[in-house]
Amino acid sequence: MQAIAVRDRSAGVALTDMPYPHTSENDVIVRVHAAGFTPGELDWPGTWSDRAGRDRTPSVLGHELSGVVVELGYGTTGLTVGQRVFGLTDWTRNGSLAEFTAVEARSLSPLPEDVDHTVAAALPISGLTAWQALFDHGRLATGQSVLIHGAAGGVGSIAVQLAREAGARVIGTGRAADGETALSLGADTFLDLQTDQLEAAGEVDLVFDVIGGEILDRSAALVRAGGTLVTIAKPPEVRPKDGRAIFFIVESDRARLADLAQRLRDGRLNPIVGAVRTLPEAPSAFAPDRRTHGKTIIRVTED
């Protein structure tokens, strides 16, 4: 099969031939129709080594997928051959930028027939990250306020919509060009990080950061007593004076994926899909200086 893989850090990302995947216990093989990825995957330890620290290259990139089950592993229950699914692949196994991939069945959720694979592939990482940040770690409740950095990005745009629906007051940040998008998704206020004072946001119950660096450090002072700073960028070095600071890595959740898919069907959630590329075009999407509006999705197999 063909896949987007890396063999060593100097060779870069390339379209290559890879062996057809084999199933472990409780796995399924999915024929991938559409896949999502994160450009920073080349910096993740799991891209280069397995859970035991052993080199696992060549490794297939991408960790979000939507497709159809074509094979069940030993002991697999809950899914059937021919079923449409979407979800999140393991960080230390070959991923979704391939014609076929092996995934633990528990990491996949059934995909309704009326949801396009391209849209579904944009949802797992962004949707689960946003939900877990806001509600599992941030404990956001109706009537509270939340500051969301990167409010028009893949994760931030989902977070804005979820927070708004939960009845929170939402302050979004980003580049000036992102303001209209953030406001249209439900942000009450938008701050341009290049020209506006971050401190103009005032005190909030929750800060959700996807940027890191100076923005993360300065955000700690904006958390009111009893509030929370949640980040996916790095463990925070500056903490709120009278609040919590949490760094986390998103985890798969089949039930939450099903809930997100239903919100999408109901029109309550709108992932921002940007460019849609073919598998051979995928390597160029990992260019470090590449910036696109919305999440880039790789169309692997036509329906």
Summary of the structure (lengths in Angstrom):
residues: 303
radius of gyration: 19.3
end to end distance: 17.7
largest distance: 56.8
contacts: 1086
relative contact order: 0.16
helix: 28%
strand: 30%
